[in-house]
Amino acid sequence: MHVFITGGTGLIGSAVIAELLGNGHTVLALARSDSSAAAVETAGAEPLRGGLADLPTLRAGAARADGVIHLAFSNDFSTPATLAAGVAEESAALAALGEELIDSDRPFITVSGTPVVPSRASTETDPPSTDGPVGGRGRSVTSMLELASRGVRTAAVRLPRTVHNEGKGGFAGVLTDAARRNGVSGYPGDGTQRWPAVHALDAAVLFRLVLEKAPAGTAWHAVADEGDAVRDIAAVIGRRLGLAAQAVPPEMFGPLGPIFATDQPSSSAHTRQALGWQPRHPSLLEDLENIQP
């Protein structure tokens, strides 16, 4: 299959490209800079110059492909305004890609997030979260999945709050960066709230399986660790950096504060059973041991 991918040079995207190429697929990857284009070529894929806001280029990439995987996001969480702008940009991109694929029966896979369900681990049948700072992402993914009724084999791979590799990535990476800045390995609340996690290389396998096998209009959970307590995550980060781990105000994490303070465990039991997906790489707490002081 010739696959068009957005976000192909990030932590997750680079793993997805390698997984696709290693299993007989070819890849056309969106590249917004010369350095990104060079990285795509080095990986063995073909670059397509353009950014996520360049809707004609997105449509052109989708038109050339047998399937599409969308991974790109601005990842600017510095203020509520920049976060909202990133959500709006992604929503427009999903709509443009979906329009190009209508009545084609081609797969269209998007990244999503595991939902938050009070008092239990979320499952694949739970609806996406549509409230809070990133609720708009849930609404745009819902609209994208509804294209299953218009001849698009849509699917969403729901990622946990931390996708990691070599001690880097995800919300745990944000905690690490904040610890370096602030001189303390901080966590919001009492730290008992749980975050699910997955290694990037395991997530990449699931994206490929969903591309190849998933029925239209379905959601899947790329969750290896159902939920690690945030204070346990902060404790490993603190030990690796030689810093104390302690509670800090949620406001220290900007617009992500309310999300960081939320208990959000998640299950992938259905995904594992239905698609035969089995995570094999280190857990989050094991992988954080790779953090360099």
C-alpha positions, 0 to 999 in steps of 0.5 A: 500500500502507498501511504500518505502520512502527516507528522512523519518526522516526530517521535511517533511518525518516524516509528510509523514510517519505519514500521510501514516500510519494514512491512512492504508499504511505501510512504509519502510523508508531509514535510514542512521544512528542508530538514524534515524533507531530508529526514523523510528521505533518509528514512526511505520515504518520499517527502511532500513539501507543505504544512498542515495548514496547506490544504491543497497539498494535503488533498494532493497527497491523499489523492496519490495514496492508497491510504492516509495516516494523520499524526501531525499536530502543532503541539504548542500548549503554551497558552489556551489561544495557541492550543485552540489554534492547533485544534482548529488547524487539525480539524480543517486538515482532517476535513480536507483529507476526508473530502479527498477520500470520499467514495474511495473505500481507502483507509483513513487513520487518524490519531486521537486520545484515550477518553477520560471515564470517571472511576474506571479505565476507558475502553474502545467503546467509550465516546471521545472526550469533547470537553476541556482544552482539547475537546475540539479534537474529539469533535473533529475525530467524531466527524472524521469517523462518520465518513465511514458512511460515505465510502471511507474506511475511517479509524482512530488510533487513540493514544495515551497521554504519554507515548515514549521512547528512550525516556522522551515524549508525551506528558511524561516528557513535559514533566521532565522538561518542567523539572529541568526548568523549575528545579523540582520534579513536580506533579499536580494534585496528590499524584495518585491520578493515573496516566496510561502510556505506550512505547512509540515502537509498539504504537507504530505496530498498531497504526499498521495493523489498523491500516491493514485490518480495521473496519470502517468507523472504529476506534482502537486503544494503543495502551500498553500501561493501563495507568501509572500514578503520576507521583511514581512517574515524577519520582523516577524523573526526580531520581534521574535528574537528582531533584526532589519529587513533590506536589506543585500547583496545576497552574505550573503546567499552563493550559494542560494543568486540568488534564494533568490533574485528571485520573485517566486510566485506559484499557486496550483489551479489545484492541489486543484481542481483535487485532492481535496487537501485543506491546513488547517494548519497555514500560514507561517507568522502565523507559524513564530510566533512560533520562540523562541527568 
